């Protein structure tokens, strides 16, 4: 499947215990282009809300990574649910959503981007969401989740600009996996027209990764390769 990456490449999947993350890691593990696939998650000690665990994980990598995908996100949890009305807003919900959906991936980028080799294709990606698009928002609601994903998109854009100066062959993108049959989307699948299984979503996302060039850096793409407007 992969030919654009350096032979013997090293991929790192953060959130590898989740549905999409595990599927991404499985596909990369089966591809001859990648000699090493490092799976990181809370189960291995990496917690997006604990900055030291992120830097420790980066320092422990056996070789520099060519591909880093942050396959993480939170939409609902105990005491956290998408808001349907402005009266449901809470500071705690915003803090939790931003910690996982925006600040966490930003700290991952801070730790892992400097490790990407120069002189060949490397790529850093984080899972975003179409609802993070400001111009595409026609339904409202889901305030904390939308805002945190919009923040992630802006962070990826900003980091891409900086990365282009430091490592011109490196790519930074956001990836929208579609609505995938995982625990994150489970309560919200009733009216979904296209529900993807994790393996299908992961394969399509990796096709986007394979085709990406530095000209795509700083942009957000869905699983079909279409750019999502900011």
Helices and strands as residue ranges (DSSP letters): E 9-14, H 19-29, E 34-40, G 42-44, H 51-59, E 67-70, G 86-88, H 91-98, I 99-103, H 104-112, G 113-115, E 122-128, G 130-132, H 143-166, E 170-176, E 179-180, G 186-188, E 195-196, H 198-211, G 214-216, E 220-222
